[in-house]
Amino acid sequence: MNRRQRILKELRYTIKDFYREFPNDDVCLEHIKEQRWPNGVTQCFSEHCKGLPRKHHRVSGRTAYACDHCGHHEFPLAGTIFEKTSTSLRLWFYAMYLMGSTRCGISAKQIQRETGVTYKTAWRMFKQIRTLMSEEISLEGSTVEMDETYMGGRSRHGSKRGRAGAGSHKQCVVAKTSENASAEKLIGMAKEFIMPESTVFTDEWTGYSGLGEEAKVFHKRINHAEKVYVMGDVHTQTIDGFWSLVKRGIGGVYHQISKKYMQSYLGEYSFRYNRRDQGNLIFTSILKRVSERASEQPGGQVAENLPV
């Protein structure tokens, strides 16, 4: 049988596409500038020009654009993860491409090998890019699946399976990292992230008792303990699949992660999983967030040509 490429043509973005679109640092800088000032740098906010329309030109040897009238500089990288970096912009873009192209994750050590930078630089790039992949989400729609899992080493009693108790080194993970899977924690998270009157599917765990009444949602349960995994339209297969992807990725790529950084790793996996229908274009989603995050900084409404 002739197996066709499963990713639609319009959703493909290969390494050849990357090299063609971003051949050097100048092109990368121009891309950031166009993201932040879609109509070009058309105003100067120096004390001399005070917001008047002015033309700007690229300053040779610097990541800046200067006003043709007074010489005031505008810096497209100000407020972004690239600010004050001495690392090539193209390497930053390539690292984002690598992080967006994988399903199971990529280590800072692999970024070091791919880019040729030091491990310290690769780790900093890795950490900074991951901040672009964190997002606050309100869960709404016809159905919402809710589940919890435990990540970490063995419990003190030697078991790796099941819901960990007080003697466990494992970390409970729901919408955010939590110390345990008590009803108070689970229902509190449901109130925070799930819109009222949504339909919520969970398993039989007692921590979800009272979820419907407390969180004002329609609560349906599936009994995994009785080997029942789908009952009509009720299931938690999607979130179970996500947990499987996360655990396999962390175990295979990172081997283990600390409690301190767990939320950022989960944010990275969630970002990619929520955009899994974008094919290889997840890289462009990460790149777009560079200017979005810069605009969230105080005084950073640079899309309107305000000073940065």
N, C-alpha and C positions, 0 to 999 in steps of 0.2 A: 504494500500500500504506500502510495506517495504521501508522506507526511508534510503538511504545509506549516509554514511559520504561524504559530498560534497568536502572536502579537500582531494586531492590525497595523498596516503600513503607516498610518498616520500617527500611531502611538510608538513607533520605533525611534530610538535615538541611540545610535551606535557610537563607538569610540571614533570612527571616521567622521561622523557628524560633529562630534565635539571638536576634533582637531580642525575641521573646516570652519566651524563657527567661531572658535576662539584660538587663533593661531599664535597670538602673542599678548603681552601685558597691556599694550595700548588698546587693543580691541576689547579686552576685559574691562578696562577703566571706562571706555566709551559706553559699554553696555550698562554699567552701574550709573553713569551720568544720565543716560537716556531713561533708565528706570526712575531715577529720582527727579529729573526735570524732563518730563515727556515732551515739552515744547522747546527744549533747549534752555540754556542759561540766558534768560532774557532780561533780568533785572539785576541791579547792583545795590546792595544794602549797606554800603560803606557810609561813613559819616559825611563824606563829600557828595555822593550820588543820592543817598536817602531813598532807595527804592525806585529810582528812575529807570526807564527802559535803556538797557545798554547791551552792546555786543560783547562777547567774551571769546578769548582764544586760548588754546591749550598752551600751558607753560612747559617749555622743553625741559626734560629731565626731572619734572616734578609731577605729582598726581594732583594737579590743580589747574583751574581755568581762571584767567585774569581778565578783569574789566578793561576794555580798550580805552576807556576814558580816564580812569583814575588808578588803574593797576591793582585794585583790590582782588584778592584771591578767593575763589570758591573751591572747596574740597569735597568731591563726591564721596570719598571714603569716610568722612567725618561722621561719627555716630554709628558706623557699621562695625562688623566683626573684623574688618580689614584695617581699621584705623591704627596708625603708627606701626603697621607691620613692615618688616623688612623682607618678608618672604614674597616671592613672585606671585602676582595675582593669578596667573595662569595655573600655578600649582594649587592655590586655594580652590579655584574652580574645578580642577581635576579631582581634588579630594572630595568635593561636594558631589561630583559625578560618580565617584566610587561608592560613596555612602548612599546615594540614591539608586544605584543600579543593583544592589544586592538585596536579597530577601532575608537572609539570615544574619546580616550584619558584617562589619569589617573592623578589624582591630587597628589601633594606632600603630602597632608594629608593622602591619601590612601597608598602611599609608606611608610609613617611613621607607619601606622597601620600594614602593611604587614611585615615590616622588624624589627620593634621595636626600630629604631633609634629616635633621637629627631627630632622635626619638622625642626629646623634649619639645621640639617644634611640632612634630606630628601629633603629640598628645594635646598640645594647646589648640591646634587646628581642629582636631577631633572634637574636643570639648566645646569649642566655639561654634562649630557647625551644628552640633547637637542642640545648642540653644535655639537655633532657628527651627528645629523640628518639634519643639514643645508647644503645646496649644491647649487652651481651655475649651472644653466642649460641653454643650448642653445636649443631653440625649433626648431626642424626641422622634416621633414617627408612629407608624401603626404598631410596631412591636419593638421592645428593647430586651436584650438578653443580659442577664446579670449573673455573674459567677465570681468565685474567689479561688485563689490557689496559693500554695506555699512554695517559696523559693529559698534555697539555701542548702546547708549541709544536713547531715543526719540529726535526728533528735537524740536526746540523751538516752533514750530507751532503744536506740539502734534502728528504728523504723524510718524508712524514707517516704512512706506512703501515708495517706490520710490527712485529716486536719490536725495540725500540731497543737499541743496543749501547752501548759505552763512550762514544761521542761524541754522546750524546743528551741533550736537555734535558727529555725526557719523564719522567713519573713512573709507575713500575709499580704497578698496583693489583690486589691479590688479595683476601684477606679483610680485610687492613689494608694501608696504604700500605707499599711496600717499595722498596728501591733497584734491585732487578733481579728477573728471573724465573728465577734459577738453581734447580737441583734442590734445593740446600741450603735456600733460602728457601721454595720451594713445599712441599716435603715437611715442613719444620719447621712451617709453618702448618697443614698437614693433620693433623699429630700433635696440634697444640694445639686445633683447633676441630672435627675430625671424629671421631665415636665409632668405635672399632675394630669391624670386621666390617660396617660400612656398605658399600654398593655405590657407588662413585664413578665418574662419567662425566667424561672430559676429552677434549681434542683430542689431536693427535699430537705436540705440543711435547715436545722431548727432556727438558725440565726435569721432566716427570712420570715419567720412567723410574725404576723402582724404587719407585714410590708404593705399590703393593700390599704389597710385602714390608716396606718400612720403616714404613709407617703402619698396617699390619695391617688393610687394607681390601681389598674386591674391586674391582679396577681394570679398567674397560672404556674403550676409546678409540674415537673417531670421527675419520676422516681428512679434515679439512677441505681439506688441500692437494690431494686428489684430487676435490674438489667433492662429497664425501659429507657430508651433514649429519644424516641420520637413518638408523639401521640397526637395525630392530626397535624395541626400547625404548631404545636407546642414542642420546643426543643431548645437546647443551649449548644447546638453543634457549632455555631459560628464562633462564639467566644471560646469554646473548648479548643477549636482549631487554632485560634490566636494564641492561647496559652501554650499549645504544643509547639507552634512556631517560635515563640519567645524562648521556651526552655531548651529546644534543640539548638537555637542560634546561640544563646548564651553559653550552653554547655560545650558546643563545638568550636565557637570562635573565641570567647573570653574565658571559658572554663569556670570562672566564678566572678561575681561582682560584689562590691561592698554595699551595705545598707545605705551609706552616704550617697552613692551615685545611682542607686537602683531606679529612682524616679526618672532620671534623665535617660537611662537606657530604655525604660518602658515607653517614654515619650517618643524616642527614636523609632522603636518598633511600631508603635501606634500610628505615627505619622505615615510610615510607608504602607502599613496595612490599610489605613483609611483611604489610601490613594492607589490601591492595587489595580484598579481599573484604568489607571493612566499609563500602563505599560512601562516603557523606559523613560517616560517624561517626568518622573518624580524629581529628577535633577533640576528641571526648569522650575518646579514648584519650590524647591529649596532656594534656588537662586532668586526667585521673586520675593522671598521673605527677607532678603537682605535689606532692600529699600523699605519694605513694610515695617520692619523692626526699627530701622533708623528713624522713620516718621513718627514712631511711638515715643521717641525720646523727647524730653522737654524742649520746646522750641524747634522741633524737628519736622515741621510740616513742609518739608523741602519740595514736595510735589507741586506746591504753589509758589516755589521760588522764594521761600522765607529763609533767613540766614541760618546756617548750621554751625 
